[in-house]
């Protein structure tokens, strides 16, 4: 009895942390949508401030609690700089997608990355593309089409940039995930990777916003755009919560949950994120998904859940390996 009780307690603690992590992460799109609607904040300016505040929150914490994690070998600098550039591109697309498509739709479209990841892994890394991955690809990409409304000509006329941005968000997330797989192989701690990639991403996002003539959709057009929040204490407070809550707290709780749960179980719980986002968006923002979008959302999430269950069973049949951190938690 004494051996079962601690195990049960650890499972309860792990499930609780994973659920709270998913709840934190699900607020990312809500905060972004609120700031872009209420303050007309350019999406890429919002992405810049968010990344910068993540750095200002995380790096001092690491310096205080784990200063050894800030030490970096020189050969890792170029790798993390490239990783930061990709993060800047992804966060630009993601923030713009939320502004154009709404919180719920943008979050679901980001989860279509499961299909893109399987295809890119097969093409670039020569990973196995078996029937389970093909099914996940079909479900994810078909769901992406339904959620974005790409089958309706009227949607292409009204919101072509939204459709394109939503699809590219999933693709960029997939590329980011593939690159993230090599971070642990290089011996980089997840917190070190998170801190430095966001630091480099901040620099790149600033440069995106400084390009002349509004070359990039959603970027700053004039210097005043960087201070769209003005002297609004509540606006800056929400922006700080966006940086400190979903990214730092959400990722941190997910990491801790991996100490108590198998990574496959923690990943499955994490797929509750779009459902939480849709519910919060409905209550706070009045967003509603139509029938086709609900069907597409279910297809995407079914593909993700099915693939994770399948890969979890394969992993249980092979020699144990250290769990890999979820890349999604570090970018949304």
Phi, psi and omega in degrees: 000321182293335179276332182283323185298310178300321179298317178297320179296319179295319178297316179299316179297318180295314178298319180298314181294320179294320179293317178295323177300313179298322179295317177300311184296329182291344180276352182305304182294329179296312178299316181298314180298318180298314183292321181288327180281316187283321186247005182049042181283125177304133185305318182286332173293318176299317179298321179296310181296321180298312180298317180297320180289329174299315180297315181293337177274314190282313185298317175298324178297317178294320179297327181278317188262321183222068185300335180295337180286346179274349178283135186223135175286146185300325183291346180272347185297312182294323178298312182290331175294316176296321177297319178295323177298315179296322177296321178297318178295314180299312182295328175296311179296317183297312181294319178294322179296319178297318180295323184272325188252345186097160186295313185294310182297316181298320180294316179296317180297326178297329180285350174292354179299338180302317178292316179297321181297317179298317180293315181291324177297322177291319184284314187266324186252003180058034176284156182292134177245083183270186185298326181293317179291322177298320178297318178296322178298312181298314180296316183295312184287323176295318177297323178300318179297316182291316182295319182284345182075024185294344180277350183260118180303326182296326180291321177298325180286323185275324187216057181296323180293325179295316179298312182296316181295318179299317179293318180292333176299314178298319179294315180296322178297321179296315179297318178300318180296317180297319179293325181295335180295334182274349182296313180292329178293336178274001179081020181272132175291141181304324180288324175297314178300314181299312182296312183286324179293322177291327177296313177294321180299323178300317179296315180293320179295324176297317180294323177301318183284342181268355177298138185285155170074015180058045183297329182254127178302134178087358181275169178295139178259327179221160183305327182298338180297334179293340182238044180298335179283345178057228179258023180287107179297319181293322179297312178294327178296317178296320179297319178294320177298323178300319181285314187279327185280283185301318186280301185285307182290317181298313179294319181296314179296324178297317178300317180294322180298332179292344177284342184243342184235152169299146182300327180296321179291315179299321178296320180295319177297325181296336180288357172287347184306310179298325178294316177299316181298315180299319180294313180295319179296325178293316184286314188268326186250352180072020179282139179227137175268138175280178184301316180294322180292323176296316178298317178296321178299317179296324178295314181297311182293325177297318178298317180295311182296315180300315182295321181290323176295317181297313180293327177296321178292321177297319181295325181290339180270350181252166178304143183298141177226156181296140182296145179262137181291149181283122184290330185301322184295338185267356184238335185282000000 
